[in-house]
């Protein structure tokens, strides 16, 4: 019944659209000159290079695979 009621509400357009202008915490917290001076480097993500993150994920996946294999072998 909940699914049918939700479908009815969606078809009836009871859920109105969101605000036309989106806001962000960064825009609300900093002045315009700080935002314009910000440098966005896609290769540097929160102080780590994406290559380093890729290597970490690969090693982590291998480690998890070894742990599962050892658990299956030794019970």
LINKAKA-V839976 format. One record per backbone hydrogen bond with DSSP energy under -0.5 kcal/mol. NH is the residue of the N-H (numbers start at 1). CO is the residue of the C=O. Records with the same first field share a line. If there is no record, write none. Layout:
# LINKAKA-V839976
NH->CO / CO
This chain:
# LINKAKA-V839976
5->1
6->2
7->3
8->4
9->5
10->6
11->7
12->8
13->10
14->9
15->9
16->14
22->20
28->24
29->25
30->26
34->31
35->31
36->32
37->33
38->34
40->38
41->39
42->40
44->41
45->43 / 48
46->44
48->45
50->43
53->49
54->50
55->51
56->52
57->53
58->54
59->55
60->56
61->57
62->58
63->59
64->60
65->61
66->62
67->63
68->64
69->65
70->66
71->67
72->68
73->69
74->70
75->71
